[in-house]
Amino acid sequence: MNRSAPRPQDPGDGPVPVDGDPGRLPPSSGTVPPTDPVPAPAAPPPLDDLVYEHGPGRRVYYAAHQRRVDVTTLGKLVLALPTFLMSTLMVLLVSAVLDGSLGLPFWIPTALWLASGALAFHRPTEDLLARYLLGLRRPMPPEAARLEPVWREVTAVAGVDGAVYQLWVEESDDLNAYAAAGHIVGVTRFALEQLPSGQLAAVLAHELGHHAGGHAWSSLLSHWYGLPGRAAWRALRVVARSVVTPARCAVYLSIGVLLLAVGGLGSTAAAILYGLPLLLVFPYLSAAVGRRAELRADRHAAQLGFAPNLAEVFQTMHANRARTRRRTFAVGGERTQREPESAHARLLSTHPDFPTRLHHLRGYL
């Protein structure tokens, strides 16, 4: 199913009517000298090629459940638990220090930190997040006139209230789009100006899939609640690099061995056998969950009827990336061409490659 309108056919190379009388052809003047036929230039694809079936005033039926929590969302939350626990420990330590030094009740900082995740769904906070953290802006009137009808059509097909979400634009010459927090949907200026409406609708349907599946808010909460733990880990690494000398390292190692002996070899062995492997594979698991979330968002757009348009977007992005690599080869020489993306880099990528995404769309084309 293709939700784009058919492109107009070229008029061909037929006879040209006489000026002033569109219905009369010029009289024949005998023999006409042979000329080589000049091929007609290919007509560019129309910018607004989307079939609008849910315009203003048309009845729209909303789905009973417009959001859900899919498997990838649960996977993100489970993988965020270790970082969340470390962050909770750091907040508890800071709360204990404040309680002992300033008399601030122990539970207040902890409760405020735990409740702060609700700000991910607070509209004024989302505005600040979009403007100052993501670098987005509100659409200009011509941009809104282009973007809002396409978004209304996508959300109407999905049975979703599009007014719940906020549309944003990023000043960028890249083809990209975003789904963040609870209600943010953003596209780049390049995508807004260059993509035909059918392809733009497919991109927006993909981002709507991230919101519908819970990917956007779970990613934001995982990042937010992991900030104290990551900050503590980075601070510890800085201190270790700047303070620890060989002599102190030997002292710390001796103390660590003593603590391990006193603490019990059983718990230490469990931490080594289970905790260390989990720590090592954690980045790969997190990236795999991210790739699965992208494929699920692709499937959401395909189920709405935008699979052909989304495939065209992926083919364009794949061709652009190939041209970029060729330009890099022209600058960097043979060595650059012989260094393709490694398997390690692919395993750590949060987005599947374009051939993989096109393969998963084949069933909807």
N, C-alpha and C positions, 0 to 999 in steps of 0.2 A: 504493500500500500504506500503510495507516494502522495504526500499532502501538498505538493507543489503543483501549480497550474501548468498545463502544457505550454511550451514555448511557441510563439507565433512563427508560422512558416515564412520563408523568404518568398517574395513575389515572383522570383524567377527572372528569366531573360526574355520575356515576351515582348511584342510590339508596344511602342510608346504611343499613346493617343496624341492627336493634334492639339496644340494649345488652344484653349477657348472652347473646345468641344470634346469633353472627356469620352464620349461614346464613339467618335469617328476616328478611324485609323488613317494615317497618311497614305496617299495613293502611291501605287507602285511606279517606280521610275525606270523600269527595265531591268537591265542586269545590275547587280550590286557587287562591287568588288569584294572578293573574299577577304575576310578578316579573321584573325585568331580570336576565338571566344575568350572574353575576359571573365574569369570566375568572380562571382559575387562575393563580397567579403562576408565572413561568417558573422551573424548577428550576435552581439554579446548577450549573455543571459540577462533576462529582466531582473531588476533589483528587487521588485516586489512580486515574487512568483508564488506566494503562499495563497492557498484557497481558504478564505475566511468564512467559516460556517457558523461562527458564534459572534457576530458583530453586536454593536450596541443595540439594546432592545430585544435581543433574542433570549429565549429562556435557557438557562444553564442549570443542569442538575449536579448538585454537589455530592461527592461520595460521603458515606457515613463516617469513615475513618480516613482522614486525609494525611495522617502521619502514622508511622509504625516504627518498630525497632527490629531491624533485620539482623541476620547472623553476623554480618561484618560490624555492625554497631556494638553488639555484645562482645565480639572479639576485641574491639578497640578498648572497651571499658575493662575487660579482664586483663589485657596487657598493660593497662595503665595502673593497675593495683599496686605493684611494687613501688613505683614512683610516688603514688599517692600516700602509701604508708610511710615512706621516707620523708615526704613533705609534712605529713601529720606529726611525725616525731620532731622535726625541726620547729614547727609551730608550737608544740608542747614545751620544748626547751625554752623558746623565746618567751612564752607565757609564764613559765616558772621564774625566769629572770625578772620579768616585769612585776610579777607578784612579790618577789623578795625585795626588789629595790624600790619600787614605786607604790606598792600596796594595791596594785590593780588586781581585781579578782581574777583568779586563774582561768576561769571558764569564758570570760568575755572575749579575749583575742581569739581563742579557739573557735568559739561559736560564730564570731563574725567571719572568720576565714571559711568555715564550712558553709555558711549561708551566702558567701559572696558568689558562688557559682550561679545563683539565680539571676545575676546581672547579665548573663549571656542571653536572656530572653527579655531584658528591659530595653525598651525602644530608645530612650535617650542615651543609654550606655552603648547600644549598638551603633548609634550615629557617631559617637566618639571613636568607637572601634573602627568603623568604616573609613572615617576621614583621616585619622591620625596614625592608625596602625597599619591599615591596608592601603592607604593612599588613594581612596576612591572619592568621587564627587557625585553630586546630583546631576542627572541628565539636563542638558540645555533644552530649551523648548523644541528646536528641530529634532534633537535626539529623542526626546520624549515622544514626539509625534511619530517617530519611526519605531521606537521600542515598545511602547505600551500596547498598540494593537496586536503585535506579534505575541507579546506576553499574555494578553487576554485570550488569544486563541489557544495557546499552549495550555494554560490553566483550565480553560473551559473544556478542552478535550480530556484533560486528566480528572475533571470533576473536583477541582480545587479552587478555593476562593483566592484569586490572585491579589486582591487588595490586602491580604494579610502580609504579603512580602513587600520589601522595599527594593527598588531598582537603582543601581549605581553604575557609574562609568569610570574606568581607569584610563588615564592618559598614557597610552602605550601603543606602539606600532606592531605588537605581537598579536597573534590570534589566540585569545584566551578568555576564560570566564571563571567566575567564582561563586561558591555557595559557602556562606560563613554564618556563624552564630545561629540565631533562631529564625531570622527573616531576611538576611542579606543575600541578594542576587546581583552580581556584578558582571559586566562585560567590558572588554577593552574597546577603545575608540576605533581601532582597526577593524575589529569584528563588526562593530555597529555600522561602519561606513562601507565596508568592502563585501561583506557576505550577502548573498541574496536572502530574501526573507525566509525562504524554506530552510536554508542552512542555519540562519540565525535562530529560527524556531527550534531546530534540532539541538543546538547548543544550549538554549534555555531549558528545553525539556530534560537534557542531561543534568543540569544544575538543579532543576526541580526534583529529579530523582535522588540527589544527595540529601535534600531537605526531607523528602517523603520517607526515606529510609533511615533518617536519624544520623547520617554520617556527619553533617555539619556541626550540630551541637555537641555530639560526642567527641569530635576532634578538638573543639574549643575547650570543653571541660577537661579533657585529658591534659591539654597543654596548660591550662590555668592551674589546676590542682597539682601539677608536677613542677611548677616554678620554684617553690621553696627547696624541694629536694635537689633539683638541678643546680640551683644557685649554691647550695651547700657543697655539692660535689665539685663544682668548679672552684670554689674558694679553697676547698681542701687540696685540690691539685696545685693551685697557685702557691699555697703555703708549703706544700711538700717540695716543690721545685726550688723555692727560694730559701727555705730555712734548713732543711735536712742536709746535714753534712755527713761524710762517711762515718765519723765517730758517733754522731747522734743516731745514725741509721743502725749501727751495731747495738746501741743501747736500746732503741725502740724494738729491734728484732728480739733481743733477749727478753724484754718485758712482754712482748707478744707471745713468745714461746711459753713463758711462765703462765700467762693468763689462759692460754689454750690448755695447758696441763691442768690448771685448777678448774677451769670451766667444764672439763670433761671431753674426752676424745670422741664420744658418741655424737654429740651435737656438731662438733667440728667436722667429723666425717660426713654427716648428713648434709651440712652446708656445702662441702666440697663436691660431693657426689651429685647433688641435685641443684643447689643454688648456682654454682659456677657454670654448669652447662646451660642452665636457663638464662643466665646473664649473657653468655656468649651468643646464643641463638635469638635473643630478644630483638635486636635490630632487624634480623631477617624475617621473623614472625610479624613484626609491625609493618614492614614493607609489603609482605604478602597480603596482609589484611587490607592495606591501602589499595593494592592492585585489584583485589576482589571487589572492593567498594566501587572502583571505577567501572568495572565490568557490569556491576549491578545497576549503576546509573545509566550506562549505555543501554542495558536491557529495558529499563524504564522508558527511555526515549523511544526505543524501537517498538515497544508495545503500544505506544500512543500513535504509531504510524509514521514516525520520523526516521526510520532506519535508512532509507535511501539517501535522505539529506545528510544524516550523520555520517554515512559512509563517504559521501563526497567531501565532507569536512576533513575526515581522517586522511583521505587520499591527498587533499591539498596540503595538509600539515606534513605528511610524509614526504611529499615532493619538495616542500620548502626546506625541510631538514636535509634532504639529499643535496639540494643546491648549496646550502650552507656548508656542508662537508666538502663539496667540490671546491668552493671558494677557499676554504681553509687549506685544502691540499695544494691549491695554486700558490698560496702564500708560504705554507710550511714545508712543502716538498714531499718526497716519497715517504719519509718516516711518518708523517701525519696520516697518510692514507693507509699505512700498514698497521695502524693502531686502532682497530675498531673497539666498540664498547665491550669491555670485558664481562665475563660471566658474573664476576663479583659485583660489578656495578649494576648489572641487570637485576641481581637478587636484592640489591638495596634500593632499587627504584620503586617509588610509590605509584607509578603509572605503568600499565602494560605498554609494550611497543605497539605501533599502529597495525602491523600485520596480524597480531594477536586479536586486537579489538575488531578488525575487519572480519576475521574468521568467526568470531562469536556473533557477528551481525548477519552472517550468511542465511541463517534460518528465517530471518525477517525480511529478506530482500525479494 
